[in-house]
Amino acid sequence: MGIKTTYTHCRICEPQCGLVATVEDGRLIGVRGDPEHVNSEGFLCTKAAGAIEVAYDPDRVTRPMKRVGKPGEFEPVSWNDALEDIARRFTSTRSKWGADSLATFVGNPPAFSYATSMWLAGFQQTLGIRWRYGINSEDASARLVANALLYGSVAIAPKPDLWRTRHAILIGANPLVSHGSLVTEARFREALDSIVGRGGRVVVVDPRRTETARRYEHLFVKPGTDAFLLLGIIRTLVDEELVDMPFVDNHTQGFDALVDAIQPFNLEECAARSGVSAAEIQQLSRDFAAADSAVVYGRTGTCTQRFGTLTNILQDLVAILTGNIEREGGLLFGWAAVDLGSFARASGLDTYGKVRTRVNGHPDVYGMIPSTDLAVDIITPGRGQIKALALVGANPVISSAGGGPDLAHALEQLEVSFSLDLYINETNKHADYVLPVAHFYERDDVPLGPALNMLRPAIWATEAVIEPRGEARQEWEILNEIAQRMGHGGAYPIRPLHWLAKLGYQVKPRQMADLLLRTSKVGDRFGLRRSGISFRKLVRDHPHGKKLMDELPTGQLNQKLLTPDKKLPLSTPEMLGELVELGRHSDDRRYPFRLIGRRELLSHNTWMHNVPRLMPQGRCLTALVNSEDAQRLGLADGGEVEITSASGSVRVQATVSDEVGAGTVALPHGWGHSGGWNRANSAGGVNSNILASSDREDIERLAGMSILNGIPVSLAAV
């Protein structure tokens, strides 16, 4: 077969970087950044190469596995036997208890497979599954609910026009490590550098001097207090008459109510609560308002806190009040060849609160209900009690605030469960079956979802680079066949496809994607537009991607807004209620420190700790503790520290560092393995989410977010 070079793209996180892959005799031996790729221009991080080791990992599941004993005890079984038993048992459970006894849980990796996303939705619709748990409550739900309240839909998310702005405030985001989130931009660092190059400012607000904060200006903020900082900025804009009143008068409603609501939050209190001085808040506000263009970008850190949705609303209000929305260099609405947001709205999938969890009543957000409620919804008797579960690329025992021993115990109560995954992990070791799935290098793909988040709109597609290892199959194939064996014809996302299936014609995801591309704004309309695209043309004629626009269009505000009056609401009842709660809230004084997470360059949540490139010998989990705090505690660098919250306690090695401010401790998530992956298990560490509470009163109210940042904790040297 020899050596072959082909073009593909990474599907670990949102930038979707273009890659040049080298295959020798059918084996993938290396990848490098594609210097001609329209967006990434040669950039890639080490995880793309680490993903090759994942593909050939000896611990990877490559045959269907059936549980034969205690959790984690499996033996190989044929595909036919596995699928037949799953279909039979799911059918029996559904017949006995009703459709509301079935549930799904989807993790992060499947979000970057168009085929999995389509067919999982079809599987849920076909079987009538309304309990659709997901990892969004540890990631983006607060941002999505803010979209719904401000713009009329969870699917409408403005992007920071970084390549043209003169002033950027980044809150709770570390894009030099995360590479951006809810923004598809591989050259994030270059975009930020360009702001400084134009004489502008990049201000990073974070409780830790992150990799991004070190490169630009940094403001330390107390964990979980971003709302106070933003209120201080808004107070300054209002009090010093820096608001763009012509814009406010023409495009918003509720300004007077907003002004009244923020009166209890004076600048001095905002400074004291946030840890950012009043002078710094005032200067930041004045510079933001004076800039020709300005944006606020927040991510996981602003979502996973007690007032996450409020924080996301306030950060957008800073831009709105200064007229920095839908204009060059401000917040802009996305544009893509295939607008999946429009499809979501047309099909009723852009939901908020359409479904609520059966025990705690937390809302669904964009079709997902919070992971924190899964355990209680399994163990609590009554109507809708979950009896059967399908896991798709998920590991909530480690990744969720409602995980840990309680969820592990609950999973053992299910009548039947199966998992689609690359590994036997801490969650699916409790399943009846673990079914092997194709690695992203082993499937075709097109970034339909990430395309709407691009700052420089483009499109590309890839064929599979290598054949699936062993007996691995794509997720959509597995879900489709289970639905078929249950007598439903297939797991189709739309009804006409079921009719075709009954006539013997099985539509595949590739055909669906090609249809969407060909009928899109830039599609070839099945030959009617010769310059248009199709899946095949993207692979054949545009191996480095096809640029569609140099930058996002502006002036779409009236077109994009889905609020009833086409105005931006500055004071929704939900926001006003959260402001009242913010003023009332006080943390337990028994826990004087505040815990935050920490993004690591060599980690991606819970699933990339089992290969040498990403988990080299000697790498270990440590907690960052401020030097003043360490001295008071008698804690030495490298010593062991016990971190205790109201929900649990962990012991971990400490790194004494002024990278975090006094009173702050930082601990990465995704560690503490005990699954079927040997290197990950031997790396040790602890599950930081044991410290997060899944109690109803400790879940963010509007979006059902897990509180993973600003957790009150105590520290003790061991």
N, C-alpha and C positions, 0 to 999 in steps of 0.2 A: 504493500500500500504506500510506503514511503512517507515523506514529510509533506504536510499540507498546511498552508496558512489561510485563515478565514477571518472574517470580521464579525464581531458579535458585540454584546453589551452586558455590563454587570447588572445584576438584579438583586443586590443585597439591600441597597437603600435608595433614596429618591433621586440622586443625580443621574443614575442610569448611564454611567460612563462608557464611552465607546472603547472597545478592546480589539487588539490583534491577537488571535489565538493560534497557537502552533500545535498541530496534531501529528503524531508519528505513529504509523501503523495502528490507527484507530484510537490511540491514547492521547489525551490532552496533556502536553508536557510543559506548557507555559503560556502566559498572557502578558501583554504589555499595553500601555495606553496607546490609543489610536491618534497619532498627531493630526490626522486629517478630519477627525470627527467634528461635526459642525458645532457642537456645544462643549464637549469635554476637552478637545484640542490636545490630547495626549495625557491628560491628568488621569490618575487612578491611585487608589490607596492599596495598602498591603492586603486588605481583605479579599480583593479579587483573586490574588494568587493563593491566598489561604483557602479560598473556596475550591480550588483544584484539589487540595489535600482532603477537604471534606468529601469531594466526589469519590476519592479512592481510599477513604478511611476504612481500615479493617473493621471498625466498630459500627459502620453504617449498616442499616437494615436493607438487605437486598432480596429477601424472600419474605412472603407473608408469614407472620409469626402468631401463634396461638398460645394464649396463657394456659398453663397446665398446673399451676400451683400458687404459691404465694406471689405477691407483687414482684414483678421482674422476672418471674420464671416462665420462659416461653420455649416453644419448640417450633420448627418449620412445619408449614402446612401448605397444601396446594391452593392456588388462587380459587379454583372451583369450590373447594370445601369451605374456604374462608368466606367467600361472597355468599354462598348458599346459606350458610349458618347465620351470617349477619342479617341477610334479607329475611330469613324465616323468623328470627328472634325480634327484629324490629317490627315486622308485620304483626306478630303475636302481641307484643307490648302495645302497639298502636290500637289493635282491635280490643284489647282488654281494658286499657286505660284512656284511650282517646288520643288524638293528635297532640294535645297539650302535654302528653307525657314524654314527648321527644324534644331534644334540644341539640344545638350545635354550638361549638366554640371554635372561633378562628383566631389564629395568631397573626404576627406581623409578616413573615415571609410570603405567605400566599397572596398578600395584597399586591405583589409585583408580578403576578401571573394573570394575564387577562383571562385565560381559559379557566383557571380555578375560580376567579371571582365570578365569572358568568355562571358556571355550572353549580357552584355552591348556592348561589341565589336560586337557581332552578331546582336544586335538590330541596331547599327549604320550602319553596312554593309548592312543589309537587307533593311533598309529604304533609303540607299544612303546618310546618314548624314555625311557631311564633317566638319561642324562646331561643333567641339568636345572640349568644354571648360573644364578647370580643374584647380584644386588648385595648380598645380605644379609651377605656376609662383609666388606663395608665399612661395615656399618650395625648390624645387630641380632642376629646369630647368637649372640653370647656371652650376651645377655640371654635368648634363647630356650632355650639349653642349660641355663642356670641354672634356668629354669622346669622343664625336664624333670627335673633332678636333685633339686630341692627339692619340686616339687609333683606330679610324675609325668607331665607332658605339656608339650611345647613350646607348646601352645595355651592353657595356663593362665598368665595373666600378671596379677599383682596391680597395682592402680592406687593412687596416693597420693590419699587423701581430702583434697584441699587445701582445700576449702570449709569443712571442720569441724575441721581439725587445729590444734594449738597450737604445733607445732615442726616445721619442715621443713629437712632438709639436702639440698641439691642438689649433686650431684657430676658434673662433666663434662657439664653441660647448660646451655644458654643459651636458655631458652624465650622470652625477650623478643624474640629474633631468629628462632629456629627455630619458634616457636609451639607447641612441645611435640612429642614423638615417643613413640609407643606409648601416648600419652594424647591423646584427642580432646577438647580444651577450648579453644575460641576465646578465652575470657576468662581466660587463664592468668595474666596480670599482675594482674587484679582478684582472682583466687583467692589469689595470694601476698600481695597487699596486705591482704586480709581477715585473714590470719594475724597480721600486724603490728597490724592494727586491733583484734584480740582480745587484744592484749598478748603475743602469741607472738613467736617468732624464725624468721627465714628466713636460713639460713647457706649461702652459695654457696662451694663448694670448687672452685677452678679455678686452673690455672697462669697464667691471664690475668684481668685485671680486665675481665670481659665487661660487656656492656650490662646483664645481669641482676645481676652482682656489684656494679655501681655503685649499684644501687637498694637493695640489702639489705646484710647483713653479708658480708664477704668474707674467706676464708682462702686465701692463696697456698699451693699445693702443688707439689712438683716433678713434672714430667710423667712419667706412667707409674708413679707410686708410690702410687696411691690404695689399693691393697691394704694397704700398711703403715699408712696412716692408719686404715683400718677395723679392722685388727688391734689398733692401739693403743686404739681405742674399745672393742673387745670385751674386751681385756685389762683395761681400767679397769672395765667392767661386772662382770667376773668377780671381779677382785681386791678391789673395793670392795663386793661383794655387792649390786649394783644390778640383778641379773637377777631377772625375775619367775618365781621357781621354781615356784609353783603352775601357771602356764601351761606352763612347760617340762616339768614332770612329767606333765601331762595330755595334752599335744599334740605332744610331740617325742620323739625318741630319738637317742642318741649324744652327749649332753651331756658326759659324762665324757671321751669320746675327743676331743671338741673342745677341752676344757680342756687335756688332755695335749698336743695338737698345737700349741697356740699358745704353749706355754711357751718355746720358743726365741726368740720375738719379744717381748722386753721393751719397756717403754714408751720407754726412752731410745733404743733402736735404731729403733723405729718413728718417733720424732720426728726422728732424724737422717736417716733414709732418705726421709721424706716432706717434710721442711722445715717441718712444723708443730710448734711447740714442745710439750713434754710438758705444760706447764701449760694450753695451749689445748686439747689433746686431752682432758685430764682434765675441764676445765670443760664442754666440748661434751658429753662423755659423761654427766656428772652432770645437766646441764640436760635432755638428751634423756630420761634415765630418769625425771626428776622431773616432766616435762610430763604433763598429763592425757591427751594423745594426741600422737603423733609419727610422722613418716615420713622415709624416705630415698628420694630419687628420683635415679637416674643415667641417663644416656643415651649418646650416641655416644662421648663422651670416655672413659667407663668401659668401653666395649666394644672400641674399636679400639686396644688396648694389649696388651702381651705376656701379661699375666695377666688378660685381660678377663673370662673366665667366672668365675674365682675372685673377682674384684672384685665382680661382680654377685651372686654367692652371699653374699659377706661383707656387702654393703649390706643385703640382706634379713635376714641373721642379726642385724644390729643391731636391726631392728624386731621380729623374732621373739623374741629374748632378753628384750626389754622388754615382751612381750605386745601389741605394736602391730600385730597382724594380725587381720583380720576383726572389728575393732571400730571404732566411730565415730572418725574422725580418724586412722586408721592405714592400713595397706595393705589394700585391699579387692579382691575378685575381681569381674570385670566382669559386667554384665547387659545383655542386648540382646533386642529382639523376636525376632530371628533369631540364634541362637547358632551362628555358623560354627565355633567351636571344637569343639562337639559333632559337627557334620557332618564336620569334619576327622578327628576320632577315629573316627567310625563308618566312614569310607571309607578309613582307614589312611593319611591324609595328614599326620598330626601326627608326623612321623618324626624320628628322630635316629640317625644311623649305619646306617640301612637300606641305603643305597648309599654306597660310598666311591669317591673318584676313582681312576682306573685306574693312575696312576703313583705319586702321593704318598700315596694312601690317606686323604685327608681326608674327614670325614663329611658327609653331607647333613644339613641342618637345616631342618625344616618343608618338605621336598621340594626344597630348593635345595642344590647343591654349590658349593664356593667358586670364585669367579671367578679366583682366582690360579692355578688349575691348568689353565685352558683352553688356554693356549699349549702347555704340555708334553704335554697329552693329545692335541693335534692333531699335534705333530711327532714323537712317539715311536712307532715302528712296533710292531706287535703286535696281539693280540686287543683289540677294542674301540676301536681307533684312530679318532678322529673324522674323518669325511670330508665330512659335510654339517651345516650350521648354520643355524638360524632365529633371528634377532635380533628381539626385540620391545621397542621403546622403550629401547634400551640403547646405551651408548657406553663399553665397558670399556677401550678403548685409553687413555682419559683417566681414567676413574673408578676403575679397579682397580689394586691394587698389582702385579698380574701383567700390567699393560698396557704401554703404550709401544711402543718398536720391536720388542721380542720378540714381542708379540702381533700387531702389524701384520704382521710377517714370517710368523707361523704362519697367519694368516688367508689369506694368499696360497697356502697349500698345500692348501686345501680343494678338493674336487671341485665343490661347489655350495654357495652360501649366498644367503640373502635376508634383507632387513630390512624391518620395518614401522616407519615413523617419520615425523616431521614434516619432518626435515631430512636432508641428506647430511652425516654427521658424520665424525669421525676414525676411527671403527670401520667403519661400513657403506660407506665409500668403497671398501673392499676387497671388498664383496659383489658378486654377479652381478646382483642386482636390489634396488632400493629402492622399496618400494610405499607410496603415500601413505595416511595414516590420518586419520580424523576427529579434530579438536580437541575438547576436552571441552565447549566451548560448542556443538558440533555433534552431540551425542548425548544420549540420555536417561540417567538414572543414579539410583542410590539407594545411600547409603553403608552397604552391608551389612557390609563389613569393619571400617571405623572405628567402627561403632556399638558394638562390644563393648569399645572403649577409652574410651567416654564416661564422664565423671565425673557427668554429669547425663543419664541415659538419655533419648533422644529418637529420632525417625525422620522423614525427609523424602524427597522424590523430586522429580525435575525432568524435564520434556520437553526436547528439544533446543531451543536458543534460536534458532539459525540453521541454514541448510542447509550441508552440507559444501562446502568450496571445491573447485572444479575436479572432478576425478574421485576425490577421496578417499573411502575406505570405512572402516567400522569394522573394528578388528582381528579381531573374532570372525567377521565375514563372510569375510574373506580366508582365515583359518585353516580355516574350515569348507569353503570351496570347494576349497582345495588338497587337503584330505582326501578330498573327494568325487571330485575328478579322479584321485586315486590309487586309487580303487575302494573306499573305506571308508564311503561313505554320508554322512559328515560327521564333524566333530570334536566328538563328544559326550562330556560328562563322565561319563555313566552309561549302562550297557548297554541298558536299555529304549528309550532314545532312538534308538539304532542300529536297533533292530527297527522302530520307527515310521518311521524314515527309509527303510528298505527297502520299507515299505508306501506310501511316497510322502508321508509327513507330516513336514515339517521343523519341529521345535520351535525357537523363538527364545529368546534370553536374557531378553527382557522377560516372556515367559510363565513362565520358570523363576523369575525374581525375584518375580513376582506370586504364584506358587504358594507360595513360601517365606513371603511376607508374609501371605497369606490363611490359611495353616495355622499361623501363629506364635501366640505367647501372646496377642497383641493383634489377631490377624487376624479378618476377618469370617466366616471359615469358609464362604465362598461363599453368603453371605446368611443363615446361621443365627445370626450375631451382628451385629445391625444397627449397633452402635457400633464394630465392628471395622474394620480397615484393609485396603486393597488398594492396589496401585500407583496406580490411577486415582483412588481416594479421597484419597490423599495429595496428588496434584497438584491435584485439584479443590477439596477441602475443607480442606486444611492446607498452603497455599502457603508458610507461614512455618515449617513443621515441626510435629510433634505431640510434646508433652512426655509421656513415659511415667512418669518418676519424678523427684522433686526431687533425689534423691541416690541413690547406690548402696546396696543393702541390706547389712546386716551379718549375722554369725552363720552364714555358709555354709561354714565351714572343713571340717567333716566331709563335707558334700555335695560340695564342689569337689575336695578332695584325691583324687588317683588313685594315691598311693603304696600299696604292697601292704598295709601295716598301718594306713593312714589316719593316719600320724604324719608330722611334718615332720622329715626327716633332717638333723641338725646336723653330721654328719661322714661324708659319702659318701667312698668310696675315691678317686673322681676329685678331690674337693676336697683330701683329705689328701695326695694325690700332688702337686698343684699347690703346696701349702704347702711341701713339701720342695724343689721346683724353685725357688720364690720365694727361699727361704733360700740356695740355691746360686748363683743367677744374679748375674752381674756383666757390665756393658757394656764394650765396647772403649774403653780409655782414649785411643785416638787421636782419638776423637770426643767432646770434652768438653761440647758443647751438646746440648740436647734440643729436637727439632722437634715442634710441635703444629699442628693445623689451626686454621682460623678461619672461623666461619660468617658470611656476609655477607648483609645484608638484601636487597640487590638481586640476589642469585644464588640459584639452586636447582640445585645440582650442576652439570651441564654443559650444560643445554639452554636457558637463558634469557639468553644473552649476545648475542643478535643483534637486539635491538630498542632504539630510542632511550630509552624510559622507563627501562629497566633497565641499559643500557650507554650513558650519556650521554657526549658528547665530553669527553675529558680523564680519564675514569675509567681507572685502571690498577691492576695488581697490585703490591702491596708486601708486604714481610716486616717484621714488627714485631721490633725488636731493642732490648734493654734499654740504657739510657743508659750505665751503667757498662761494659757489654760493648763498646758502640760506642766509647767513649773509649779503652779498651785496644787495640781493633783499629785505631784511627785511621779509623773509619767515620763519615762525616758524614751528617746527615739528608738523604735524597734521593739519597745516593750508591748505588753498586752494590755488592752483597755476593754472594760466591760461597758457596753452601751445599753441602757435600759430605757424603755418607754412604758407607757401604761399597758401596752399590748404584748410586750415580750422583751427578751434580753439576748444579746449576742456578745461573744468575746472575739476580738480580732486584733491583729498586730497594728500598732499605731505608727504613723509617720508624722513627726513633729514638723510643722511647716507654717509659715506666715502666708501661705497661699490662701488660707481661709482666715477670716476675721475672728476676733475673740468671741467666744460663745457659739461658734459654728463648728460642726464636725461633718466631714464629707465621706460618704461610703458608697462605692459603686454597687449596682444591682446585678443580678444574673449569676451570682456565685453560689457555692454550697451544694455541689452536685452529688447525686446518689443514684444515677440512672445506669444505663448500659454502656456508658462511655468512660473508658478507663483513665485516659489522661485527664479528662475533666474532673473525675472523682478524686484523683490523686492530687489535684491542684489545691484541694482544701477550700478554705474560705467559708463564708456564711451567707445565708439568704437574708439580705437586708430588709426584705419586705415583711419579715416576721415582726419588725418594729412598727409597721404600719397597721392601723386598725381597720377592720371591716365592719365595725359597729355602725348602726344606722346613723347615729349622731356624729360620727366621724367621717362621713362621706360628704363631699361637696354637694350642696343642695340642688343646684340647678341642672348640673350635667351628670351627677352620679360619679364624679371623679374620685379616684383614690388619692388620699393626701400622702404624698411621698416626699414632699419638700416642706421644710419648716416643722417637722415632727418634733414635739417637745421630748427631750431625752435628758437623762443624767449620765455622767461619766465617772468611772472609778478605775484607777490603776490596779491591775491584778498583780 
